[in-house]
């Protein structure tokens, strides 16, 4: 018999996932409310040679949606992939 082996036939404790709240988002294409939306993010890139800010774990964090100016992230919610194919987000423009 191994060192960590149990002698009784008791099943291990069932692993339970925490209950997640239902989040509803309006579809960008058809306007319906989706409970599990397909989310499409448009994240702008840094230009060549630009100074990328260094990451510091203890710094104050900002959410991607709260960024302003050229660094603003656009978020589009869709019902599913078919709604995304029907109406894609507008092309990002370069400043």
N, C-alpha and C positions, 0 to 999 in steps of 0.2 A: 504494500500500500504506500502511495506517495505521501509526502509530508503535508501538502495542503489539500488533500482529497477528503471530501466529506463522507462519513460512513452512513448517514441517514439519506433518505430519498426525497428530501425537501427541495422544491424548485426555488431558484433564486428570485429575489424581489423583481416584480415587473417594473420596467423603466417607463415612466410616464412623461410625456411632453407637456410643457406648460400651455395653457389655453391662450391662444392668440386672439385679439379682438378682430372683428370683421371690419375691414377697411373698404369703403366704397369710393370709387373715383369715376368721374364722368369721362366717357369715351370721346376722344378728339375727333373721330370720324363720324359716328352716328348719333352721339349724344346720350346713349343709354348709360345707366349706372352699372359698373362692373365691380364685382366683389373680389375677384382675383385678376386684376388688370395686367395686360402686357405693357410694360413700361419701356419707353424708348428715350434715352438720354442723348443730348447733343453736347459734347464736352469740347470746348475750344482748346487748341493746342498752343504751345509756346512757339514763337518764331525762332528760326535758327540763330544761335548766338545770344539768345535772351537769358537773363539771369534767373534760374529757377530757384525759388525760395527753399532753403534747407528745412527739413522736417525736424521738429523738436517735440518729443513726447509730452513735455510739460507745458507747452504753449497752449493758449486759448484756441479752441477749434471753431471753425465756421462751417456751417452746412453748405453743401454744394449749391443749393437753390438760393441761398442768401448772398452769393457773390455778386458783384456789381461790375458794370463796364464791360471790357473785353473779355473778362474771365467768367461772365455769367453763363450758367449751365441751364439749358432748356430741357424741360421734362414733359413728355407727351404720354398720356395714358390711353390705351386702346382696350376694347373688349377682348380681342384675340388677334392672331396673326392676319386673318382675313381682313379685318377692319384696317389694320396697318397698311396692307397692300392697296386698299381702296383709296385711302387718303394719307399719303406720306407727309411728314412735316416739311415746311419750306426749307429750301437750301440755305445754309448759313452763309452770310456775306462776310467778306474780309474788309477790315477797316484800314 
